[in-house]
Each structure stands twice: as C-alpha cells, then as structure tokens.
Amino acid sequence: MTRRAQHTELPVAVAIVANASRSIADQLLAPRGAPIVDFKTEALQVLRESVGARRIRENERLLGASGFPYTASAVILSEDESQSLGLVEPIRDHEAATKKFREFWDIKENADLKRLERIALYDDRRQWSAPDLNLLQRVCNVVRLSDGVRRMQELMA
C-alpha cells in the first residue's frame, strides 16, 4: 500500500511507520511459551521410565554392514550394563520411517549387531499408513508410543 503525503504530514507519517516497526519488533522478541517437546525427547522419556536411565546410552555410534556410520538415538544396556541389548529409534512420521528403515536394515545385516533387538517407537497419535508400518516390521519391532513402557519392559525382560 502506498500513500502520498504533503511536507506538513511527513512527521506524522514517520511516527506511524516507527510505531508499526516497534510493534512488530516487540512481537518478534516477546518471550514465547514453553517450547513444544519434540517426539524424540518424549520417546526417550518413555524409554527411561521403562528400563531406567542408567541402562540407556544415547547417541551411540554404530556401523551398518555397508560400513556407513549411524548414530542411534538410544541403546539399551543389560542389567549389569556390560552389553548392548537393543537399539531404539523414535519414528515420528513417514519421512523418519523411510530413513530409519534403511538404517535398521543396514544394521541388521551387520553380523556383529545381529543380536541387538531393533525397536521403532512410533508416534501413534498421528495417522500412519499400513505400508509404512509393514515396511518397518521387516527390520524391527514396531512399538506404539502409547504402549511404550509395557512393550519395552516385555522386550527387554
């Protein structure tokens, strides 16, 4: 929008633009409410509740059979914390499912990691297509977040 102003109206126009700029800046810089907790944080909290925080190692580096390095969201350790029992990946949506399928498949093919239980903890509050879940089931145990505590305890018993 444009407007033409006379020389006598210039101070008022400058004041209006300055006030508008200040209002926009105030809104941008205003403190926001509590940040929305992301799905990974929520899923890892479920994992801590089910097996205990001391038995979880986060951001563990693993090599797939292809030699490609992956960073696992969480690895579950044995009771005495001497060996890795399971690999858990939070899956929030279709894009994550596609990416994690590749990761799980490559890790599954690594002979040194075959004994690891592979678990996809997915956000069941979202709509999921059957093909996404079926694909993941080929390479890991698929667990709904809402069943997470109970299923993790069963899988790690």
C-alpha positions in Angstrom: 0.0 0.0 0.0 1.3 3.5 -0.8 0.2 6.9 0.2 1.4 10.3 -0.8 1.9 12.9 1.9 2.4 16.6 2.0 5.6 18.0 3.6 3.4 19.0 6.6 2.2 15.4 7.1 5.7 13.9 7.0 6.3 13.9 10.8 3.0 12.1 11.4 3.9 9.5 8.6 7.3 8.9 10.2 5.7 8.4 13.6 3.2 5.9 12.3 5.9 3.8 10.5 8.1 3.9 13.6 5.3 2.7 15.8 4.4 -0.1 13.4 8.0 -1.2 13.3 8.2 -1.1 17.1 5.1 -3.2 17.4 6.4 -5.8 15.0 9.8 -6.0 16.8 8.0 -6.3 20.2 6.0 -9.3 18.9 9.1 -11.0 17.4 11.2 -10.5 20.5 8.4 -11.3 23.1 9.2 -14.4 25.1 7.3 -17.5 23.9 5.5 -20.0 26.0 7.2 -23.3 26.9 8.7 -25.0 23.8 6.8 -27.9 22.3 8.5 -31.1 23.4 9.7 -32.9 20.3 8.8 -36.5 19.7 12.4 -37.9 20.3 12.5 -36.3 23.7 9.1 -37.8 24.6 10.1 -41.2 23.3 13.3 -41.3 25.2 11.5 -40.3 28.4 9.2 -43.4 27.8 12.3 -45.5 27.4 13.8 -44.2 30.6 10.6 -44.9 32.5 10.5 -48.5 31.2 14.1 -49.7 31.7 15.7 -47.0 33.8 18.0 -44.1 32.8 21.2 -45.9 33.8 20.6 -48.6 31.2 20.3 -46.2 28.3 23.1 -44.8 26.2 22.1 -42.0 23.9 23.6 -41.1 20.5 25.6 -44.3 20.2 27.6 -44.7 17.0 27.0 -48.0 15.1 28.3 -49.2 11.8 26.0 -50.8 9.3 27.0 -53.8 7.1 27.7 -51.3 4.3 30.3 -49.5 6.5 28.1 -46.5 6.8 28.1 -45.0 10.3 24.8 -44.3 12.1 24.0 -42.5 15.3 21.4 -44.5 17.3 19.0 -42.4 19.4 19.3 -44.9 22.2 20.9 -48.2 23.0 19.5 -50.3 25.9 22.1 -52.0 28.1 21.9 -55.2 30.1 21.1 -55.0 33.8 24.8 -55.1 34.7 25.5 -52.5 31.9 28.1 -54.8 30.3 26.5 -55.3 26.9 24.1 -53.7 24.4 20.7 -55.4 24.2 18.6 -53.2 22.0 18.6 -50.3 19.7 15.6 -47.9 19.9 14.7 -45.2 17.3 11.8 -42.8 17.7 9.8 -42.6 14.5 7.6 -39.5 14.3 6.4 -39.6 10.7 6.6 -41.1 7.2 9.9 -39.4 6.3 11.5 -40.7 9.5 10.1 -44.2 8.8 11.7 -44.3 5.4 15.1 -43.1 6.7 15.1 -45.4 9.7 14.1 -48.4 7.5 17.4 -48.1 5.7 19.3 -47.7 8.9 17.7 -50.7 10.6 18.2 -52.8 7.5 21.9 -51.9 7.3 22.4 -52.6 11.0 20.5 -55.8 10.8 22.9 -57.0 8.1 26.0 -56.3 10.2 26.9 -59.7 11.7 28.3 -58.1 14.8 25.0 -56.4 15.6 22.5 -59.2 14.7 21.9 -60.0 18.4 20.7 -56.4 19.0 16.9 -56.1 19.4 15.9 -53.3 16.9 12.9 -51.3 18.1 11.0 -48.5 16.3 9.0 -46.4 18.8 6.4 -44.6 16.7 4.0 -41.8 17.4 0.6 -43.4 17.3 -1.2 -40.1 17.7 -0.5 -39.5 14.1 -2.2 -41.2 11.1 0.0 -44.0 9.7 -0.3 -45.9 6.5 -0.2 -49.7 6.7 2.7 -49.9 4.2 4.9 -47.7 6.4 4.4 -49.9 9.4 4.6 -53.1 7.4 7.9 -52.0 5.9 9.3 -51.2 9.4 8.2 -54.6 10.7 10.5 -56.3 8.2 13.6 -54.9 10.0 12.5 -54.2 13.6 9.9 -54.5 16.3 7.3 -51.7 15.9 6.0 -50.3 19.1 3.3 -47.6 19.6 4.4 -44.8 21.9 1.2 -45.3 24.0 2.3 -48.9 24.7 5.9 -48.0 25.1 6.6 -48.6 28.8 4.8 -52.0 28.8 6.3 -53.2 25.5 9.8 -52.1 26.3 9.7 -54.0 29.6 8.5 -57.1 27.8 11.1 -56.8 25.1 14.0 -56.2 27.5 12.9 -58.8 30.1 
